[in-house]
Amino acid sequence: MDILALVEQIGEAPTAAIFGLATGMIFGVAAQRSSFCLRAATVEFARGQMGDRLAVWLLCFSTALVWVQAAELAGLMRSEDARMMAVPGSWSGAIIGGLIFGVGMVLSRGCPGRLLVLAATGNLRSVVSGLIFAVLAQMSLHGWLSPLRDWLAALWITPGGRNVNLIDAAGLPAASGLLMGIIFAALALWMAYRNRISIRKLVFGAGVGFSVAVGWVLTFGLSEVSFDPVQIESLTFTGPSANTLMFFLERPAILHFDIGLVPGVFLGSFLAAWIAGDLRFQGFESEINMRKAMIGAALMGFGGMLAGGCSIGAGVTGGSIFAGTMWAALFAMWIGGMATDFLVDQNRGAARAA
């Protein structure tokens, strides 16, 4: 792809939006067909199961590591220039925000990426939860909750004015990240074999991780030819959801990668569901489920913004470049999600059985 020719023809901002649209469509198709979701994987793990949801998540994560680290070794991107690496990271924000986010994704029965995918297939519960998530993310970024977010994030900051690259901090060779991704991928394939996961589902699960690499490579390529500074970024849903919401509420509307990303995921998911015959309207099963979903979405909006990213943005995109606080956020999301499943869902089921 001749990025320079595209920029000269339509401009930098529209090019960034098109790149976001393309990245989002790849993710939307792959996530819809693979049923990728961190919440589902967390619940399986919390209940002592090594099932297909956990295998799909691990395959996505490992694929992202392999593609992104290979791209960096090939000179197609530089993780040190990525937005989440070029600014100070917050350990306190990652831990506290990750725990809050983990609680929220279990209560709402889906992480933000999964909610957007389901909304495109006609799930009205996900539409409501997604809107609440976007509003709370915006409130946490620029609104009433931003002072609290800033205070919590400032409690423990990475030194040196930058985030921590775990590979560099450990003094490991540059190819260590790629090797780690291959090991995780082998584990994921072994789990997939045990759970008799189809080749088609494996391909789409790997496609989720591949979309993360696509975003990194495209935005890096754009930054190399742009006159103005361009943020090197990839898939995440906390900031983009808030930015997309304001894009349709404010004037003047400014195009950038985020503005193409969210519509791209929606469009890709819709097309995949339409072709597969999975489009159907679904609502809340009960008042209790509606209340839990709304509370969970609000917690994810604040927690994701505090943590520096959602389950995709921190857990996969940030993890793929070994950003220290993003790995901490991912770990905290798992802990928060497992604890919530144990305290809310498993105990409730046990009480009903009794």
QUILIN-V60238 format. One line per field, one symbol per residue. burial: 1 if it has 9 or more other ideal C-beta (glycine too) atoms within 8 Angstrom, else 0. A space follows every 50 residues. Layout:
BEGIN
burial->???
END
This chain:
BEGIN
burial->00100110000111111111111111111111111111111111110001 01111111111111111111111000101011011111111111111111 11111111111111111111111111111111111111111000110010 01100011000111111000000001110111111011101100101000 11011111111111111111111001000111111111111111111000 00001111111111111111111100010000010000110111111111 11111111111111111111111111111111111111111101111000 0000
END
